[in-house]
């Protein structure tokens, strides 16, 4: 006899509901809720971009509402999915909330501001998280409403194979094929995140599509 999935904890359900209530007015809608794992929100496309906001719900005794903000250029994301031959959400740039705050605050900010140990602590932690989203997450999202801005950010940060592939696509879409070719070469030479098939598939499909 097999049992069904375990019900979500009261903390996870309450966090998801409170976030939904507070974010809805800002144009966010909940599009994924995985009990005791994460809750994710999206903001509908604007100027060809979709914004993502994901919040951790995992934790045995204490749940830390760690979160990330991500930017998805719709056309670039669809092209990336085609080139990889895979489905799923594709964000070109993203950042954790703690990194966004530490990038602006002179003093060290502890993640304990989002810790929840009981359902009674949810409202306060969610209020803090939403305030941080408005203060630090929204400016990050607003800075990335052009493909050129996305490229500038990616060029200025450490890169893995993922970022090299993203840059190759974005630069090709902007018409800069020489730089796109250079990023594709870096993609092929970088330590593989996508072992085997996906790496070869991306390179093959990219060269076929852009004649490189």
DRENPA-3360 file (N, C-alpha, C; in nm, 2 decimals, always signed):
BEGIN
1 = XXXXXXXX = +0.08/-0.12/+0.00/+0.00/+0.00/+0.00/+0.09/+0.12/+0.00 ~ +0.06/+0.21/-0.09/+0.14/+0.34/-0.10/+0.06/+0.45/-0.05 ~ +0.13/+0.55/+0.01/+0.06/+0.66/+0.07/+0.09/+0.78/-0.03 ~ +0.00/+0.88/-0.02/+0.01/+1.00/-0.11/+0.11/+1.09/-0.05 ~ +0.13/+1.20/-0.12/+0.23/+1.30/-0.07/+0.19/+1.36/+0.06 ~ +0.29/+1.39/+0.14/+0.26/+1.45/+0.27/+0.21/+1.59/+0.26 ~ +0.11/+1.63/+0.34/+0.05/+1.76/+0.33/+0.15/+1.87/+0.36 ~ +0.13/+1.98/+0.30/+0.23/+2.09/+0.33/+0.22/+2.14/+0.47;
9 = XXXXXXXX = +0.33/+2.18/+0.53/+0.33/+2.23/+0.67/+0.25/+2.36/+0.68 ~ +0.20/+2.39/+0.79/+0.13/+2.52/+0.81/+0.21/+2.64/+0.78 ~ +0.34/+2.64/+0.80/+0.43/+2.75/+0.77/+0.43/+2.77/+0.62 ~ +0.45/+2.66/+0.54/+0.46/+2.68/+0.39/+0.33/+2.73/+0.34 ~ +0.22/+2.68/+0.38/+0.09/+2.73/+0.33/+0.06/+2.87/+0.36 ~ +0.09/+2.91/+0.49/+0.07/+3.05/+0.53/+0.16/+3.15/+0.46 ~ +0.29/+3.11/+0.44/+0.38/+3.19/+0.36/+0.33/+3.22/+0.22 ~ +0.29/+3.11/+0.16/+0.25/+3.12/+0.02/+0.12/+3.21/+0.01;
17 = XXXXXXXX = +0.03/+3.19/+0.10/-0.09/+3.27/+0.10/-0.06/+3.42/+0.13 ~ +0.02/+3.44/+0.23/+0.05/+3.58/+0.27/+0.12/+3.65/+0.16 ~ +0.22/+3.58/+0.09/+0.29/+3.64/-0.02/+0.20/+3.68/-0.13 ~ +0.11/+3.58/-0.16/+0.01/+3.61/-0.27/-0.07/+3.73/-0.24 ~ -0.12/+3.74/-0.12/-0.20/+3.86/-0.08/-0.12/+3.99/-0.10 ~ +0.00/+3.99/-0.06/+0.08/+4.12/-0.06/+0.14/+4.15/-0.20 ~ +0.16/+4.05/-0.28/+0.23/+4.08/-0.41/+0.13/+4.10/-0.52 ~ +0.01/+4.06/-0.50/-0.09/+4.07/-0.61/-0.11/+4.21/-0.65;
25 = XXXXXXXX = -0.11/+4.30/-0.56/-0.13/+4.44/-0.59/-0.02/+4.50/-0.68 ~ +0.10/+4.44/-0.67/+0.21/+4.48/-0.75/+0.22/+4.41/-0.89 ~ +0.11/+4.34/-0.92/+0.11/+4.27/-1.06/+0.17/+4.13/-1.06 ~ +0.21/+4.08/-0.94/+0.26/+3.95/-0.93/+0.15/+3.85/-0.92 ~ +0.17/+3.73/-0.98/+0.07/+3.62/-0.96/+0.15/+3.49/-0.93 ~ +0.10/+3.41/-0.85/+0.16/+3.28/-0.81/+0.14/+3.18/-0.93 ~ +0.25/+3.12/-0.97/+0.24/+3.03/-1.08/+0.30/+2.89/-1.04 ~ +0.36/+2.88/-0.93/+0.41/+2.75/-0.88/+0.42/+2.75/-0.73;
33 = XXXXXXXX = +0.36/+2.64/-0.67/+0.37/+2.62/-0.53/+0.41/+2.47/-0.50 ~ +0.53/+2.45/-0.46/+0.57/+2.31/-0.43/+0.58/+2.31/-0.28 ~ +0.49/+2.24/-0.21/+0.49/+2.25/-0.06/+0.62/+2.21/+0.00 ~ +0.66/+2.29/+0.10/+0.79/+2.26/+0.17/+0.91/+2.26/+0.08 ~ +0.90/+2.33/-0.03/+1.01/+2.35/-0.12/+1.03/+2.49/-0.17 ~ +0.93/+2.54/-0.25/+0.93/+2.68/-0.29/+0.80/+2.73/-0.34 ~ +0.78/+2.86/-0.34/+0.67/+2.92/-0.40/+0.73/+3.02/-0.50 ~ +0.67/+3.03/-0.62/+0.73/+3.12/-0.72/+0.62/+3.20/-0.78;
41 = XXXXXXXX = +0.66/+3.33/-0.81/+0.56/+3.43/-0.87/+0.62/+3.48/-1.00 ~ +0.53/+3.53/-1.09/+0.57/+3.59/-1.21/+0.49/+3.72/-1.23 ~ +0.55/+3.81/-1.30/+0.48/+3.93/-1.34/+0.47/+3.93/-1.49 ~ +0.35/+3.95/-1.54/+0.32/+3.93/-1.68/+0.41/+4.01/-1.77 ~ +0.42/+3.97/-1.89/+0.52/+4.03/-1.98/+0.50/+4.18/-2.00 ~ +0.61/+4.25/-2.00/+0.61/+4.40/-2.02/+0.73/+4.43/-2.10 ~ +0.71/+4.49/-2.22/+0.82/+4.52/-2.31/+0.90/+4.40/-2.35 ~ +0.83/+4.28/-2.35/+0.90/+4.16/-2.39/+0.97/+4.09/-2.28;
49 = XXXXXXXX = +0.95/+4.13/-2.15/+1.02/+4.07/-2.04/+0.92/+4.01/-1.94 ~ +0.95/+3.90/-1.88/+0.88/+3.85/-1.76/+0.97/+3.85/-1.64 ~ +0.92/+3.90/-1.53/+1.00/+3.90/-1.41/+0.96/+3.78/-1.32 ~ +1.05/+3.72/-1.25/+1.03/+3.61/-1.16/+1.08/+3.64/-1.02 ~ +1.00/+3.58/-0.93/+1.04/+3.60/-0.78/+1.01/+3.46/-0.72 ~ +1.12/+3.40/-0.67/+1.10/+3.27/-0.60/+1.15/+3.27/-0.46 ~ +1.07/+3.20/-0.37/+1.10/+3.20/-0.23/+1.11/+3.06/-0.18 ~ +1.22/+3.04/-0.10/+1.24/+2.91/-0.04/+1.14/+2.88/+0.07;
57 = XXXXXXXX = +1.09/+2.75/+0.07/+1.00/+2.71/+0.18/+1.05/+2.58/+0.25 ~ +1.17/+2.54/+0.21/+1.23/+2.42/+0.27/+1.29/+2.45/+0.40 ~ +1.28/+2.36/+0.49/+1.34/+2.37/+0.63/+1.27/+2.28/+0.73 ~ +1.34/+2.21/+0.81/+1.28/+2.12/+0.90/+1.23/+2.19/+1.03 ~ +1.32/+2.27/+1.09/+1.28/+2.33/+1.22/+1.26/+2.48/+1.20 ~ +1.35/+2.54/+1.11/+1.34/+2.68/+1.08/+1.34/+2.69/+0.93 ~ +1.24/+2.77/+0.88/+1.24/+2.80/+0.73/+1.29/+2.94/+0.71 ~ +1.40/+2.95/+0.63/+1.45/+3.07/+0.59/+1.39/+3.11/+0.45;
65 = XXXXXXXX = +1.32/+3.22/+0.45/+1.26/+3.26/+0.33/+1.35/+3.33/+0.23 ~ +1.46/+3.26/+0.20/+1.56/+3.31/+0.10/+1.49/+3.32/-0.04 ~ +1.52/+3.42/-0.11/+1.45/+3.45/-0.23/+1.55/+3.49/-0.34 ~ +1.50/+3.48/-0.46/+1.57/+3.53/-0.58/+1.48/+3.61/-0.67 ~ +1.54/+3.70/-0.74/+1.47/+3.78/-0.85/+1.53/+3.75/-0.98 ~ +1.45/+3.72/-1.08/+1.51/+3.69/-1.21/+1.44/+3.76/-1.32 ~ +1.51/+3.78/-1.43/+1.46/+3.85/-1.55/+1.47/+3.75/-1.67 ~ +1.35/+3.74/-1.74/+1.34/+3.65/-1.85/+1.30/+3.74/-1.97;
73 = XXXXXXXX = +1.39/+3.75/-2.07/+1.36/+3.81/-2.20/+1.29/+3.70/-2.28 ~ +1.16/+3.72/-2.31/+1.07/+3.62/-2.36/+1.13/+3.56/-2.49 ~ +1.17/+3.64/-2.58/+1.22/+3.59/-2.71/+1.35/+3.52/-2.70 ~ +1.44/+3.57/-2.62/+1.57/+3.51/-2.59/+1.55/+3.37/-2.52 ~ +1.46/+3.37/-2.43/+1.43/+3.24/-2.35/+1.38/+3.14/-2.44 ~ +1.29/+3.17/-2.53/+1.23/+3.08/-2.62/+1.34/+3.02/-2.72 ~ +1.43/+3.11/-2.76/+1.53/+3.07/-2.85/+1.63/+2.98/-2.78 ~ +1.66/+3.01/-2.65/+1.75/+2.92/-2.57/+1.69/+2.78/-2.55;
81 = XXXXXXXX = +1.56/+2.78/-2.53/+1.49/+2.65/-2.51/+1.50/+2.57/-2.64 ~ +1.49/+2.63/-2.76/+1.50/+2.57/-2.89/+1.64/+2.52/-2.91 ~ +1.74/+2.60/-2.88/+1.88/+2.56/-2.90/+1.92/+2.45/-2.81 ~ +1.87/+2.44/-2.69/+1.91/+2.34/-2.60/+1.82/+2.21/-2.62 ~ +1.71/+2.23/-2.69/+1.61/+2.12/-2.70/+1.55/+2.08/-2.57 ~ +1.53/+2.18/-2.48/+1.47/+2.16/-2.35/+1.36/+2.26/-2.32 ~ +1.28/+2.22/-2.23/+1.17/+2.31/-2.18/+1.21/+2.37/-2.05 ~ +1.12/+2.45/-1.99/+1.14/+2.51/-1.86/+1.17/+2.66/-1.86;
89 = XXXXXXXX = +1.17/+2.71/-1.74/+1.19/+2.86/-1.73/+1.34/+2.89/-1.76 ~ +1.36/+3.00/-1.83/+1.49/+3.05/-1.86/+1.50/+3.19/-1.82 ~ +1.58/+3.23/-1.72/+1.61/+3.36/-1.68/+1.75/+3.40/-1.73 ~ +1.77/+3.51/-1.80/+1.90/+3.55/-1.84/+1.98/+3.60/-1.73 ~ +1.93/+3.68/-1.64/+2.00/+3.73/-1.52/+1.91/+3.71/-1.40 ~ +1.98/+3.70/-1.28/+1.91/+3.68/-1.16/+2.00/+3.71/-1.04 ~ +1.94/+3.73/-0.93/+2.02/+3.76/-0.81/+1.94/+3.72/-0.68 ~ +2.02/+3.68/-0.58/+1.95/+3.65/-0.45/+1.92/+3.78/-0.38;
97 = XXXXXXXX = +1.82/+3.78/-0.30/+1.79/+3.90/-0.23/+1.90/+3.94/-0.13 ~ +1.96/+3.85/-0.07/+2.07/+3.88/+0.02/+2.18/+3.95/-0.05 ~ +2.22/+3.91/-0.17/+2.32/+3.97/-0.25/+2.28/+4.11/-0.29 ~ +2.15/+4.13/-0.33/+2.11/+4.26/-0.37/+2.12/+4.36/-0.26 ~ +2.08/+4.31/-0.14/+2.09/+4.40/-0.02/+2.23/+4.43/+0.02 ~ +2.31/+4.33/+0.02/+2.45/+4.35/+0.06/+2.53/+4.44/-0.05 ~ +2.48/+4.44/-0.17/+2.54/+4.53/-0.27/+2.51/+4.67/-0.25 ~ +2.41/+4.71/-0.16/+2.37/+4.84/-0.14/+2.39/+4.89/+0.01;
105 = XXXXXXXX = +2.39/+4.80/+0.10/+2.40/+4.83/+0.24/+2.54/+4.83/+0.29 ~ +2.59/+4.93/+0.36/+2.72/+4.93/+0.41/+2.75/+4.83/+0.52 ~ +2.65/+4.79/+0.60/+2.66/+4.69/+0.70/+2.61/+4.56/+0.66 ~ +2.67/+4.45/+0.72/+2.63/+4.32/+0.69/+2.49/+4.29/+0.73 ~ +2.41/+4.24/+0.64/+2.27/+4.21/+0.67/+2.25/+4.06/+0.68 ~ +2.20/+4.01/+0.80/+2.18/+3.87/+0.83/+2.06/+3.81/+0.76 ~ +2.06/+3.69/+0.71/+1.94/+3.63/+0.65/+1.84/+3.59/+0.76 ~ +1.88/+3.61/+0.89/+1.78/+3.57/+0.99/+1.66/+3.67/+0.99;
113 = XXXXXXXX = +1.67/+3.77/+0.92/+1.55/+3.86/+0.91/+1.43/+3.79/+0.84 ~ +1.46/+3.68/+0.77/+1.35/+3.60/+0.70/+1.33/+3.47/+0.76 ~ +1.38/+3.44/+0.88/+1.36/+3.31/+0.95/+1.23/+3.30/+1.01 ~ +1.17/+3.18/+0.99/+1.04/+3.15/+1.04/+1.04/+3.02/+1.12 ~ +1.01/+3.02/+1.24/+1.01/+2.89/+1.32/+0.87/+2.85/+1.36 ~ +0.77/+2.93/+1.34/+0.63/+2.90/+1.38/+0.54/+2.98/+1.29 ~ +0.42/+2.93/+1.27/+0.32/+3.00/+1.19/+0.30/+3.14/+1.24 ~ +0.31/+3.17/+1.37/+0.29/+3.30/+1.42/+0.39/+3.40/+1.38;
121 = XXXXXXXX = +0.51/+3.35/+1.33/+0.61/+3.44/+1.28/+0.61/+3.47/+1.13 ~ +0.51/+3.41/+1.07/+0.51/+3.42/+0.92/+0.48/+3.57/+0.88 ~ +0.38/+3.63/+0.94/+0.34/+3.76/+0.89/+0.45/+3.86/+0.89 ~ +0.52/+3.86/+1.00/+0.63/+3.96/+1.02/+0.75/+3.93/+0.91 ~ +0.78/+3.80/+0.90/+0.89/+3.77/+0.80/+0.85/+3.80/+0.66 ~ +0.72/+3.77/+0.62/+0.67/+3.80/+0.49/+0.67/+3.95/+0.47 ~ +0.63/+4.03/+0.57/+0.63/+4.17/+0.55/+0.77/+4.23/+0.53 ~ +0.87/+4.17/+0.60/+1.00/+4.21/+0.57/+1.05/+4.17/+0.43;
129 = XXXXXXXX = +1.02/+4.05/+0.39/+1.06/+4.01/+0.26/+1.00/+4.09/+0.15 ~ +0.87/+4.12/+0.16/+0.81/+4.21/+0.06/+0.87/+4.35/+0.06 ~ +0.89/+4.40/+0.18/+0.96/+4.53/+0.18/+1.10/+4.53/+0.11 ~ +1.17/+4.42/+0.13/+1.30/+4.41/+0.07/+1.28/+4.39/-0.08 ~ +1.18/+4.32/-0.13/+1.16/+4.31/-0.27/+1.13/+4.45/-0.33 ~ +1.05/+4.53/-0.27/+1.02/+4.67/-0.32/+1.15/+4.75/-0.32 ~ +1.23/+4.74/-0.21/+1.35/+4.83/-0.20/+1.47/+4.79/-0.28 ~ +1.49/+4.65/-0.29/+1.61/+4.60/-0.36/+1.58/+4.52/-0.48;
137 = XXXXXXXX = +1.48/+4.44/-0.48/+1.45/+4.35/-0.59/+1.39/+4.43/-0.71 ~ +1.30/+4.52/-0.69/+1.23/+4.59/-0.80/+1.33/+4.68/-0.87 ~ +1.42/+4.75/-0.81/+1.52/+4.83/-0.88/+1.61/+4.74/-0.97 ~ +1.65/+4.62/-0.92/+1.72/+4.53/-1.00/+1.65/+4.49/-1.13 ~ +1.52/+4.45/-1.11/+1.44/+4.41/-1.22/+1.42/+4.53/-1.32 ~ +1.40/+4.65/-1.27/+1.38/+4.77/-1.36/+1.50/+4.80/-1.44 ~ +1.62/+4.77/-1.39/+1.74/+4.79/-1.46/+1.76/+4.70/-1.58 ~ +1.69/+4.60/-1.59/+1.71/+4.50/-1.69/+1.59/+4.48/-1.78;
145 = XXXXXXXX = +1.55/+4.59/-1.84/+1.43/+4.59/-1.93/+1.47/+4.61/-2.08 ~ +1.60/+4.59/-2.10/+1.65/+4.59/-2.24/+1.75/+4.48/-2.25 ~ +1.76/+4.42/-2.37/+1.85/+4.31/-2.39/+2.00/+4.36/-2.38 ~ +2.02/+4.48/-2.41/+2.16/+4.54/-2.39/+2.20/+4.55/-2.25 ~ +2.10/+4.58/-2.16/+2.13/+4.59/-2.02/+2.16/+4.45/-1.96 ~ +2.09/+4.35/-2.01/+2.11/+4.21/-1.97/+2.25/+4.17/-2.01 ~ +2.29/+4.21/-2.13/+2.43/+4.17/-2.18/+2.53/+4.24/-2.09 ~ +2.51/+4.37/-2.06/+2.61/+4.45/-1.98/+2.63/+4.38/-1.85;
153 = XXXXXXXX = +2.52/+4.34/-1.78/+2.53/+4.27/-1.65/+2.61/+4.14/-1.66 ~ +2.58/+4.06/-1.76/+2.64/+3.93/-1.78/+2.79/+3.95/-1.81 ~ +2.83/+4.05/-1.89/+2.97/+4.07/-1.92/+3.05/+4.11/-1.80 ~ +2.98/+4.17/-1.71/+3.05/+4.23/-1.59/+3.06/+4.14/-1.47 ~ +3.01/+4.01/-1.48/+3.02/+3.92/-1.37/+3.08/+3.79/-1.41 ~ +3.13/+3.71/-1.31/+3.19/+3.58/-1.34/+3.09/+3.49/-1.42 ~ +3.14/+3.41/-1.51/+3.06/+3.34/-1.60/+3.09/+3.19/-1.59 ~ +2.98/+3.11/-1.59/+2.99/+2.97/-1.61/+2.95/+2.94/-1.75;
161 = XXXXXXXX = +2.94/+2.81/-1.79/+2.89/+2.77/-1.92/+2.75/+2.83/-1.95 ~ +2.67/+2.84/-1.85/+2.53/+2.89/-1.86/+2.54/+3.03/-1.91 ~ +2.62/+3.12/-1.85/+2.62/+3.26/-1.89/+2.68/+3.28/-2.02 ~ +2.78/+3.20/-2.06/+2.84/+3.21/-2.19/+2.74/+3.18/-2.30 ~ +2.66/+3.07/-2.27/+2.55/+3.04/-2.37/+2.45/+3.15/-2.38 ~ +2.41/+3.21/-2.27/+2.31/+3.31/-2.27/+2.37/+3.43/-2.34 ~ +2.49/+3.47/-2.32/+2.55/+3.58/-2.39/+2.56/+3.55/-2.54 ~ +2.59/+3.43/-2.58/+2.60/+3.40/-2.72/+2.46/+3.43/-2.79;
169 = XXXXXXXX = +2.36/+3.39/-2.72/+2.22/+3.41/-2.78/+2.18/+3.55/-2.78 ~ +2.21/+3.62/-2.67/+2.17/+3.77/-2.66/+2.24/+3.85/-2.76 ~ +2.37/+3.83/-2.77/+2.45/+3.90/-2.86/+2.41/+3.88/-3.01 ~ +2.38/+3.75/-3.04/+2.34/+3.72/-3.17/+2.20/+3.79/-3.20 ~ +2.12/+3.79/-3.11/+1.99/+3.86/-3.13/+2.01/+4.01/-3.15 ~ +2.11/+4.07/-3.09/+2.14/+4.21/-3.10/+2.22/+4.23/-3.23 ~ +2.25/+4.13/-3.30/+2.32/+4.14/-3.43/+2.47/+4.15/-3.43 ~ +2.53/+4.12/-3.31/+2.68/+4.13/-3.29/+2.73/+3.98/-3.30;
177 = XXXXXXXX = +2.74/+3.93/-3.42/+2.78/+3.79/-3.45/+2.92/+3.76/-3.41 ~ +3.02/+3.86/-3.43/+3.15/+3.83/-3.39/+3.17/+3.80/-3.24 ~ +3.10/+3.88/-3.16/+3.10/+3.86/-3.01/+3.03/+3.74/-2.98 ~ +2.92/+3.71/-3.05/+2.84/+3.59/-3.02/+2.92/+3.47/-3.05 ~ +3.00/+3.47/-3.16/+3.09/+3.36/-3.19/+3.19/+3.34/-3.08 ~ +3.25/+3.45/-3.03/+3.35/+3.44/-2.92/+3.28/+3.38/-2.80 ~ +3.16/+3.41/-2.76/+3.09/+3.36/-2.65/+3.06/+3.21/-2.67 ~ +3.03/+3.17/-2.79/+3.00/+3.03/-2.82/+3.13/+2.95/-2.80;
185 = XXXXXXXX = +3.24/+3.01/-2.84/+3.37/+2.94/-2.82/+3.40/+2.92/-2.67 ~ +3.37/+3.02/-2.59/+3.38/+3.01/-2.45/+3.29/+2.91/-2.39 ~ +3.17/+2.90/-2.44/+3.07/+2.81/-2.40/+3.12/+2.66/-2.42 ~ +3.18/+2.64/-2.53/+3.23/+2.51/-2.56/+3.35/+2.47/-2.48 ~ +3.43/+2.57/-2.44/+3.55/+2.55/-2.36/+3.53/+2.55/-2.21 ~ +3.42/+2.60/-2.16/+3.40/+2.61/-2.02/+3.37/+2.48/-1.96 ~ +3.39/+2.47/-1.83/+3.35/+2.35/-1.75/+3.20/+2.32/-1.78 ~ +3.17/+2.20/-1.82/+3.04/+2.17/-1.86/+2.94/+2.17/-1.74;
193 = XXXXXXXX = +2.84/+2.24/-1.75/+2.72/+2.23/-1.66/+2.62/+2.13/-1.72 ~ +2.61/+2.14/-1.86/+2.53/+2.05/-1.93/+2.61/+1.94/-1.99 ~ +2.64/+1.83/-1.92/+2.73/+1.73/-1.97/+2.67/+1.66/-2.09 ~ +2.76/+1.63/-2.19/+2.72/+1.55/-2.30/+2.62/+1.62/-2.40 ~ +2.50/+1.55/-2.42/+2.41/+1.59/-2.52/+2.37/+1.74/-2.53 ~ +2.32/+1.80/-2.42/+2.28/+1.94/-2.43/+2.38/+2.04/-2.48 ~ +2.51/+2.02/-2.44/+2.62/+2.11/-2.48/+2.64/+2.09/-2.63 ~ +2.64/+1.97/-2.68/+2.66/+1.95/-2.83/+2.54/+1.99/-2.90;
201 = XXXXXXXX = +2.42/+1.97/-2.85/+2.30/+2.01/-2.92/+2.30/+2.16/-2.93 ~ +2.33/+2.24/-2.82/+2.33/+2.38/-2.83/+2.43/+2.43/-2.94 ~ +2.55/+2.38/-2.94/+2.65/+2.43/-3.03/+2.60/+2.40/-3.17 ~ +2.56/+2.28/-3.20/+2.51/+2.25/-3.33/+2.39/+2.34/-3.38 ~ +2.29/+2.35/-3.29/+2.18/+2.43/-3.33/+2.21/+2.58/-3.35 ~ +2.30/+2.63/-3.26/+2.34/+2.77/-3.27/+2.41/+2.79/-3.40 ~ +2.50/+2.71/-3.44/+2.58/+2.73/-3.56/+2.49/+2.72/-3.68 ~ +2.39/+2.63/-3.68/+2.30/+2.61/-3.79/+2.21/+2.74/-3.80;
209 = XXXX = +2.17/+2.79/-3.69/+2.07/+2.90/-3.69/+2.14/+3.03/-3.74 ~ +2.26/+3.05/-3.69/+2.32/+3.18/-3.72/+2.43/+3.17/-3.82 ~ +2.45/+3.06/-3.88/+2.55/+3.04/-3.99/+2.69/+3.06/-3.94 ~ +2.72/+3.03/-3.82/+2.85/+3.05/-3.76/+2.93/+2.91/-3.77;
% end
